[in-house]
Amino acid sequence: MSSADDEKVLLEEEIKQLKIENAKLTRELRVTKSFLDKISRTVESKETLGTVLAAANAKQKAYTDMLLESCPNIILLLDDGGRLVLGTKMFLTLTGIHNFDIIKNKTYGELFAPYFEADALEQFKAAVTGVVSSKKTMDLGLWIDFSGQGEGRYYSIELRSIGRARGADAGITAGVLAVFIDFTDFLREKEKAEAANSAKSDFLAVMSHEIRTPMNAIMGLNELLSRSELDATQSKYLTDIRKSAQSLLTIINDILDFSKIEAGKMSIINGDYNLRSLLDNLRVMFELMFQEKKLGFYFHIDDSLPGFVYGDENRLRQVLTNLLSNAMKYTPRGQVEFSAWLSKEENFGPSSTGLLRFDIKDTGIGIREEDAGKLFKPFEQLDTRKNRNVVGTGLGLAICFKLCRLMGGDLWLKSDYGVGSVFSVAIPCIPAEEAAGDIARGDLVEFSAPGVKVLVVDDIEINLELTQAMLGGFDIDADLAKRGEDALELVQNNTYDLVFMDHMMPGMDGIETTRRIRGLKGRHTDIPIIALTANVINGAESMFLENQFNGFLAKPIEFASLNLCLRKWLPSEKIVNRNSD
């Protein structure tokens, strides 16, 4: 082969190699271009993302500013050094500060000094310190004058610990969020409501006194007359007066009790009492009443029923008396059946051994199914046309229902219209701690006490005469006083076994008179002093006991109540039992 051919072969080989290199370079350029395109798109995406994020941040800031501007409460964000980071515009508005930058980064001590009283600021500081250390939320209430015009307002303040935000560049450290809610108007309305409620209670106390005082004279004189020699006509007149007065007193009691319940002043006063004695007294009281109306009356007490229990004897008696009275009123013919037993199938509470159950079943007019829901509502009287001759306020059953609930029990009804009704009461049965000691209610013993000295204090002449006459039935010749000052003088100059003290008197009232008697030296501190009161509302018994009385008798005074009171407080050696052989 010639040299020319050799060169040609070499040249072709070089050209072939150059084509391979060129193809390789082309591929690399294509990859590079693709990579550059991706980079370009990434840069564009980042720019777009940056724009979107900036817009989102701007929008979020706008919403945050809107929130801070429009929030009706003061909200402040404090950092871990107690310096102000953020706050709502309400703080600026109330304090008159025009620019947040003026107060930003100030400590809360510097910030609040012009608006907080010194002790209030100390309370706030202690609360913040507690929140920071415990990481728990704390609440406090303070009067603060943010306006600086001497018109402080009451704020409920919630202090909440906040944690460190994620991310080293977040710029948010641990601190406290303080939320101030203005409760001033609510507090003032609450005070007005409480003042109105107190005024209502005071009015009820006065009305109770004003109404019961003449009732005391009417019923007391009626009972004194009934113990004298009377012919049949006179005896009937007195019985009619007693029934009418008792009906009026029941209406008065219903109105006062309902008012107490509505005002939240009805209290349950628990103690040990003889349940069987209570029920026996009810039986004796109602037997004659049912006989007069010519109705059958059946009274069943199961052997399972305990003798002595713990609870509110007076309220249970009130409920059962009301239900029996209603059964009698709304049963024109037929019978009423009373049943009492202990149910151990269920109980209310850990101290209960079951339920005291009472059923009052009548053959009266019954209640329509659609009217049953109204029965325990106040001022509701059903079938008013049919029952137009029945006296009442429509409050009795509403009061009974609420009393049962207050005693932890219940009251319900089953009725068949035109056939009769069954009212059922369930009260938790709590055993009495002591089953002996006190004289059972109604366990009356005729006695006299001619050797005792008793003082009666009352500013109303007829009440003095009436109480003196009632005490005369026990052969007690009482001293009388119309003023607290007179009573104080008599106590200093005499030795009394018992003092009956009227509550509401002009000048020195019964409470003040009792306080001064207790302040005398020697024997006067131990004289039993019993309040005579027509004020039977607002926890009267507790109020008298707190003011150094030994007990109280409610007006109108009944012989039975007076009997028990005298037996309890007079010296036993001076009591002569008339029933003894």
ABEGO torsion letter per residue (X at the ends): XBAAAAAAAAAAAAAAAAAAAAAAAAAAAAAAAAAAAAAAAAAAAAAAAAAAAAAAAAAAAAAAAAAAAABABBBBBBBAAGBBABBBAAAAAAAGBABAAAABGBBAAAAAAAABBAAAAAAAAAAAAAAAAAGBBBBBBBBBBAAGAGBBBBBBBBBBBBBBBBEAAAGBBBBBBBBBBBAAAAAAAAAAAAAAAAAAAAAAAAAAAAAAAAAAAAAAAAAAAAABBBBAAAAAAAAAAAAAAAAAAAAAAAAAAAAAAAAGABBBBBBBBBAAAAAAAAAAAAAAAAAAAGBBBBBBBBAABBABBBEBAAAAAAAAAAAAAAAAAABABEBBBBBBBBBAABBBEAABAEBBBBBBBBABAEBBAAAAAAAABBGBBBGAAAAAABBEAGAAAAAAAAAAAAAGBBBBBBBBBGAEBBBBBBBBBBBBABABGBBBBGBBBBBBBAABBBBBBBABAAAAAAAAAAAAAAGBBBBBBABAAAAAAAAAABBBABBBBBABBBEBBAAAAAAAAAABBEAAAABBBBBBBABABGGAAAAAAAAGBAEBBBOBBBAAAAAAAAAAABBAAABBBAABX
